Amino acid sequence: MTNNVKDTIRALAAAKAIIDGRNPFTEYSSVLVTAEHAFAVVLLACMGGDSRKAAAMLNEGLVQGIEERLALYASKGGAA
C-alpha cells in the first residue's frame, strides 16, 4: 500500500471521528469547531507545543495545501 493510499485512509478515519455521527449538513458548525480543534492540536504536536510556529505552519503551509486539495477535487468533478 502506497503512502498516498495510507494518507487517504487516515484522513477518512479522522473525518469519521470528527463528524462522529453528526449530520455534517445540518450540524456543520459543531463539526467545523471539532475540526478546528483537531487541526490546532496536530499543529501544536508537530511544532513541539510552540504556538507561534504552529500558527506560522497554518498560514504558510496548511491553508495553501487545503486550497490545492479542494481545487483538485473540483477539477475531478466534485461539487463546486
Contacts in CASP RR format, 6 or more apart in sequence:
PFRMAT RR
TARGET T0000
AUTHOR 0000-0000-0000
METHOD contacts of the structure
MODEL  1
MTNNVKDTIRALAAAKAIIDGRNPFTEYSSVLVTAEHAFAVVLLACMGGD
SRKAAAMLNEGLVQGIEERLALYASKGGAA
14 38 0 8 1.000
18 31 0 8 1.000
18 34 0 8 1.000
18 35 0 8 1.000
18 38 0 8 1.000
19 31 0 8 1.000
20 34 0 8 1.000
22 30 0 8 1.000
22 31 0 8 1.000
24 31 0 8 1.000
39 58 0 8 1.000
39 62 0 8 1.000
40 54 0 8 1.000
43 54 0 8 1.000
43 55 0 8 1.000
43 57 0 8 1.000
43 58 0 8 1.000
43 62 0 8 1.000
44 50 0 8 1.000
44 51 0 8 1.000
44 54 0 8 1.000
46 54 0 8 1.000
46 57 0 8 1.000
47 53 0 8 1.000
47 54 0 8 1.000
47 57 0 8 1.000
74 80 0 8 1.000
END
